[in-house]
Each structure stands twice: as C-alpha cells, then as structure tokens.
Amino acid sequence: MMCRFFGSRLVVHSVALCALLVLAGCTQTGPPDRKAASQSAPKDRSADDAARFLAGIPARPGSPFSDFEPSTDWLEHRQRIQELWKPVQGWLGRMREFHGSELHSAEITQRPAFYPFSGPDVLILTTLFPDNPTYIMVGLEPPGTLPDRRAIERAGLQRYLEGIRDSVYSELHRSFFITREMDRTFRGQVTDGLTAPILLLLALSDQRILSFRYVRIGEDGSILSRPARWQAPGKNANRGVEIVFQSESHAAPQTLYYFSVNLQDNRLRTNTSFLKLLERLGPFSTFLKATSYMPHHRDFALIRGEILSRSTAILQDDSGVPFRYFQSPTWRIQLFGSYEQPYGSFRYLEQPDLRAAYAARGAKPLPFRIGYGFGKIPSNLLLAIRNDRSTAP
C-alpha cells in the first residue's frame, strides 16, 4: 500500500492487520477452529447479496438488488467487470501454482495469515494463501459499511457503478491499490470504506459470503461486536469488519478481518488493544507487498519487531522487512524472481545486501508479476521460514 508525507511526518496510508479470536463478544486466548469462526457472526445474506451486485454476478432469488439487473447501467457494469476480470486469470493461476509448490507447508497454511499495509487487497492474499483458516488485514482506510440500496439510488446507479469499477482497476491491472485512488474512492466519494471492494473481490473469486458483522478490538485484545456507526472516544478506535466466507473447494468456512489501524510507532505504542490482539493472534504467517517501504523506516520499528518476533513464515517483496533483519540461523531464506532496485521514487531505498544475496544464492523463477513496477521491471519475492520455532510465541 501507499503512504503520504505531511510536512516532515510520514503517515501510513494503508495498514493491514486483524484478528481471529471472538465469538460474538466472548473472548478467546487462541485462534478458533474454522467451525467456531463460521459461527462467530450471525448468518445474514445481506453481504452476499451486496457482493454479487458489486461484482456483476446475477442475484440469488430475494436479493434487494435484483431490480437493478435489467437496467442498462448494471448490464454495462457486468460486462465491464467481466472484461477487467478475464486478463487477471492468467497471473492468478500462476499464483495458485506458486502456492502449491512453495507455500503449502504447515507453518504457513495452519496459521492465521497476517497482512499489514494491505488496504482492500483480499484478492492476492487469498490466492497466495488459499487454505489459511483466518485472514487479518490492516489499513489506515476506514472499514466502511455494507452497500445500501437507497444510498446507491441517491448517488445514481451509473455513477456509483463507475466508481466501484474504478476502485478495483489498479488492483486488477497492477496487483496493488494506489493511494490517490483510494483517497478519491474510499472516504465517502464512492464508498465510505473498504467493505465494498473487499466484498466485490471475494465474489469474483467465487467465494460465498456466509455472514458479516461490524467489530472492534477490546482492551484485552479480544474482538467485539459494535454498531455500524460506532465511534471510539480516543484516537485508537480499532474499528473493523468480520466476513465469513466459503468456496466450493473448502469444506469449512474461512474468516476475514479488516481493521483500520495506524501502525506508525507514535500511534501503535499507545494502541495497547491492538498489541494485545497481536499477542493473542500469534504465531502467524505474514504477507507484505507494496507497503511504500514502511518497514524500512525507523518510525515503524514496533510493527517490524512484532512481525519478526511473531511470524513463523514471512512472504514479501522488497518493500517489506529489510533483508538485513533476516539473519541466520533464525531464518531459512528462499529468493524468487530478480532484484535490481526499488521502482520509481523509492530508488533511494536500494538494498545492496539483497542484491548480493540474489547474485550469490541464486533465486528460483517467479512465474508472475507483483508489486511496484508491475510489468515494467522484474518482480521479486522473499520467503523466510523460521528455523527455531520456539522463538515465536
């Protein structure tokens, strides 16, 4: 995800990470199993109806959005979404093959999948990590609310659907969301947060939404239900959403959390609720991509330390944790693709030690493009597996 500079202060513009511990207001000390997770939210088809509408998929009988389908605007939306989605199938298929050959070990698949700096990028997360029981995404953008038929009518169907398509265009063409586009889209201009694009991408991936609820993080790190428009009295609201979904390829449901959290040290240090959530959540598998190189900066040392101490596996591009932190014998490293230098304005964060490692160790091929410079420069990924698992909590 991207970030912005305001004056001399670096502010995260998207941060990802979530939680997996609660049944409707009760707390748990460890990850629930998939059956428990699927029961944590009341069964409600409203999110699935909204997801299909957004994704241009015909409604199931009884959907409140079915009346839109005969309209020229929705039929055009359906065609445009299909046109956007078709070219994506090639690189998504290669990502699935990559998972099968490189990411199938238990220390990866049997843990929660933690995606800080994610924004709404559920598509690549669930493609590279299709078997994890729980997904935890974190971004600075608000979680938002379920699409509302009356609000869509007030905005105008054509305008709303055009905005929805624009909101996922960069993800489907470049594999990441762009900050300025999120600014235009996810703060009330098209939607009031990330719920809508997350639901759209899940529906395109043939996931059926089983349940949905609005959540927040309790003081002890538990996950609690909240009203849709709830506002916390302090700076660290930790508002989120919980989405339980299931595909035909999985016998049990899977649970996704998105939380709005600022991961910069000066905010995270005071966010004890979120830090307790990480403690309860770990150990986990971490995914880092297109982070605007936040883990490279000194004012993101706290989240970097949490990732390194609580992960059993880390998959990342070069915008993730700097290579110098992966010291043997703690980590077993496999490199993929090719590393030259960061793309564009991030070139000053070049890592000579990472380039030397690519030259000395050799790297396996990376059969798809991902991250910054998509389609313009070679892509890279690093997979780190913890050797001494006892060091992870």
Residue, then its C-alpha position, 0 to 999 in steps of 0.5 A: m500500500m501507499c503512504r503520504f508525507f505531511g510536512s516532515r511526518l510520514v503517515v501510513h496510508s494503508v495498514a493491514l492487520c486483524a484478528l481471529l479470536v471472538l465469538a460474538g463478544c466472548t473472548q478467546t486466548g487462541p485462534p478458533d477452529r474454522k467451525a467456531a469462526s463460521q459461527s462467530a457472526p450471525k448468518d445474514r445474506s445481506a453481504d452476499d447479496a451486496a457482493r454479487f451486485l458489486a461484482g456483476i454476478p446475477a442475484r440469488p432469488g430475494s436479493p434487494f438488488s435484483d431490480f437493478e439487473p435489467s437496467t442498462d447501467w448494471l448490464e454495462h457494469r457486468q460486462r465491464i467487470q467481466e472484461l477487467w476480470k478475464p486478463v487477471q486469470g492468467w497471473l492468478g493461476r500462476m499464483r495458485e501454482f506458486h502456492g502449491s509448490e512453495l507455500h503449502s507447508a504447515e507453518i504457513t497454511q495452519r496459521p492465521a495469515f497476517y497482512p499489514f499495509s494491505g488496504p482492500d487487497v483480499l484478492i492476492l492474499t487469498t490466492l497466495f494463501p488459499d487454505n489459511p483458516t483466518y485472514i487479518m488485514v490492516g489499513l489506515e482506510p476506514p472499514g466502511t459499511l455494507p452497500d445500501r440500496r437507497a444510498i446507491e439510488r441517491a448517488g445514481l446507479q451509473r455513477y456509483l457503478e463507475g466508481i466501484r469499477d474504478s476502485v478495483y482497476s489498479e488492483l486488477h491491472r497492477s496487483f496493488f491499490i494506489t493511494r490517490e485512488m483510494d483517497r478519491t474512492f474510499r472516504g465517502q466519494v464512492t464508498d465510505g470504506l473498504t467493505a465494498p471492494i473487499l466484498l466485490l473481490l471475494a465474489l469474483s473469486d467465487q467465494r460465498i459470503l456466509s455472514f458479516r458483522y461490524v467489530r472492534i478490538g477490546e482492551d484485552g485484545s479480544i474482538l467485539s461486536r459494535p454498531a455500524r456507526w460506532q465511534a471510539p472516544g480516543k484516537n485508537a478506535n480499532r474499528g473493523v469488519e468480520i466476513v465469513f466466507q466459503s468456496e466450493s473447494h473448502a469444506a469449512p468456512q474461512t474468516l476475514y478481518y479488516f481493521s483500520v489501524n495506524l501502525q506508525d510507532n507514535r500511534l501503535r505504542t499507545n494502541t495497547s488493544f491492538l498489541k494485545l490482539l497481536e499477542r493473542l493472534g500469534p504465531f502467524s504467517t505474514f504477507l507484505k507487498a507494496t507497503s511504500y517501504m514502511p518497514h524500512h523506516r525507523d518510525f515503524a520499528l514496533i510493527r517490524g519487531e512484532i512481525l519478526s518476533r511473531s511470524t513463523a513464515i514471512l512472504q514479501d517483496d522488497s518493500g517489506v522487512p529489510f533483508r538485513y533483519f533476516q539473519s541466520p540461523t533464525w531464518r531459512i531464506q528462499l529468493f524468487g524472481s530478480y532484484e535490481q532496485p526499488y521502482g520509481s521514487f523509492r530508488y533511494l531505498e536500494q538494498p545492496d545486501l539483497r542484491a548480493a544475496y540474489a547474485a550469490r544464492g541464486a533465486k528460483p523463477l517467479p512465474f508472475r508479476i507483483g508489486y511496484g513496477f508491475g510489468k515494467i521491471p522484474s518482480n521479486l519475492l522473499l520467503a523466510i521460514r523460521n528455523d527455531r520455532s520456539t522463538a515465536p510465541 
